[in-house]
Amino acid sequence: MDPCATAADPGRVGSKDLWDPLCAALGAAVRARREGLGISQEAFANKVDLERSYVSGIERGVRNPTLRVIARIAKGLRTKPSRLLADAGK
């Protein structure tokens, strides 16, 4: 089941109600870090070998990246995955 998909029980893991805010917060953390480094979205996507549209989806909170993708993004942003997730949790 897609973690951003709607589930019958809104308290259940996999519920859109639980995951959408996290996807949006992670996206905001990625965008803030990328912009803080002065890197365009297109240049960043090329740097981490992802499609620009996929990076855009992550930053808008409509994509739910895997841990491996989060690790690639963090490396491209010169930070740790745990830092991005901590920023998303603020």
N, C-alpha and C positions, 0 to 999 in steps of 0.2 A: 504494500500500500504506500502510495506517495505521502510523505509526512505533511505535505501542504494540502492534501485533499481533505474534504469534509468527511467526518466520521459520524455515525449515528449517536455516539456518546461523546458530548463535547469535552468530557474530562479525560477521555482515553488518549493515550499517546497515539499520534497520527492525526489528531483532530486539527482541522484548519484553525479553530479558535486558539489552540495552544501554539501552533507553529508559525502562523503568519507574522505575528509580532517579532518572533525571533529571526525569521528570514529578513524582515524589513530592517531590524536593528543590525544584523550582520552586514547587510548591504550598505547601510549608512556608515558603518565603521570602515568598510573597505573604501567607499567613496571618499570619506574624510581623509583617510591615510594617503590614498592615491593623489588627491588634490593637494594635500600638504607637501607631498614630494614633488609637485609640479609636473606630474606625468599625465598626458592625455589618456583618455580611455582606450583609444586605438593603439597607442604606443604600449600601454600596459598590457593589453590583450596579446599583442605580438610578443612581448617580453615573456609572458607566462604560457604562451602557446595555447591560447583559447580564442574562440571566436569573439569579436567585439560585441556582437548581439548577446552572447551568453554572459559576458561580463556586465553588460548593461542590465540584463535580467537579474543578475545577482544584486547589483547596486540598487535596483528598484524594488527588491524584495519579492520578486515573482519566481525566482529560481531558488532551489534548495540544494546547494552544492554538497558533494560528498566530502568526507574528511580529507581525502587525497587532493581534491581540488582546493579546499581551504588551505592545505599545506602549501600547494603551489602558489596560491595567491599571497599567502603570508611571506613566503620566500621572496617573491617579486616585490613585495612592499617592505622588505628588509626588517621584518618583525617575526614573532613567533605566532603560530596558530592560537596558542592560549591567550596571547595579547589581543588578537582580533576578537576572540570569543568573549574575553573579559570586557572589552569596549562595547560589544554588542549587549552585554548584560547590564550596562549602566542605565 
